[in-house]
Amino acid sequence: MTTTTTTIHAWFSAAEALSFGSSVYRKPYGSVVNVTRVNERRESRSSHRHDEQYVGDVVRKEDGGQVEPRRRVPGITTGS
């Protein structure tokens, strides 16, 4: 029996991670990556696109791809 997993496009923004946190997702071949946004369409736009980096395809949350839920690292502030 073959199991297929569905992937989704993922991005990481340091500015968004500092403000709102990030999630850890699994990539199709087992490595993990920090993610601040996922979308089925690669062409989608974000409000943080000035520092956002495309990190590739990740396994969808529904298929067990989200290793750690979104969280903000304690002790890091954005200033002010």
Buried (B, 14 or more C-beta within 10 A) or exposed (E): EEEEEEBBBBBBBBBBBBBEBBBBBBBEEEEEBBBBBBEEEEEEEBEBEEEBEEBBBBBBEEBEBBBEEEEEEEEEEEEE
